[in-house]
């Protein structure tokens, strides 16, 4: 299992809409997340900075392949098209990232 964390901003004035969307995430999107070997997916919000922190546990053998599978899914693409206009990626993210991946520097069970 691999723990993964990411960070992303929300555009000013979009917090309530983002929260509302995530109260009822589409079932097809949730099924695809599970089909791509992702568990314990959690998103935290820090206000007033409007930073989102996402955490999940990846239980597969090939994250790149599972990420590509998710990205190719039409319903996931539709979900992203609704969510992405609300989001503000960090300027410091790596090439090709939307959510900026974070380094795991500590864990304790």
N, C-alpha and C positions, 0 to 999 in steps of 0.2 A: 504494500500500500504506500502511496506517495501523497503527502499533504501538499496542497498548492494554495497560494494566496495571491490575490490580485487587487489592484486599487484603480479607481476611476472617479472622476468628478461628475457631478450633476450640474446642469445649467441653472442659473438663477431662476427661481420661480417654478421649477419643475419637480420639486420634492414631492408634493402631494400627489401629482399625477403618477409619478414613479411608484410611490407607496400603493396607490390604488391598483395599478396594474399588477403588482406583485402580491396583492391579497388574493387574486384569482388567476394564477399562472395557468395558461392553457394546458389541459391534460396531455395533449400530444407532445408538448415541449418537455413536460416532466418525464414522460415515457422515454423520450429520446435521451435525456440526461442520464437516466438509468441504463438505457441500452448502450451508452458509451462508457460504462463502467465508472460513473461518477456517483459518489454517495456523500451523505452528510453535507450537502451544498447549502451554504448559509451566506447571506449578504447582510452586512451591518452598515448603518448610516451614521456619519459624524456630522452633526450640525453645530454651528452655523456654516462650517466650511463646505458642506455638501459633498463630502468624500464618501464614496462607497468602498467597503472592504469586503471582498468575496473570499470564501474559504471552501475548499472541497477536498475530499479524499478520493484519489484515483486508484482503482483496484484492477486495472487492466495491464496488458503487457506492451501496448504500443499506443502511447498517448497521441502521437502525431496522426495515426490512422483513425483513432476514435474522434479526434478533433475534426478531421476532414469529413468523417461520416456525419457528424453533427452539423457542420457547415454546409453540407450538401442537402440536408433535409429541408424540403420546401416550407413546412410549418415552422421550423426553427428560423428560417430566413424571414418569414413573415413576422414572427415575434421580434426578431432583431430590428426589422424595419419600423416597428412601433416604438421600441425602447431606445434605439440609437439616437434619434433626434433630441432626446431628453438628456443625453449624456455628454460629458466634456472630457475627452481623454487628456491625460497628463502630457505636457510638452516633452517630458523626459522619457517617455516610453520608448521601447526599442522599435526598430523598423518592423512593420508588419503587425504590431500589437495594437489592439484597441484598449482592452484592460491591460494595465502595466503589471507584468508578473513580478512577484516579490521573492526575495531569498528567504528561506527558512533558516533562521539563526538560532532558534531554541525551541525545544519541546520537552514537556514533562507529563507523563501519565500519572 
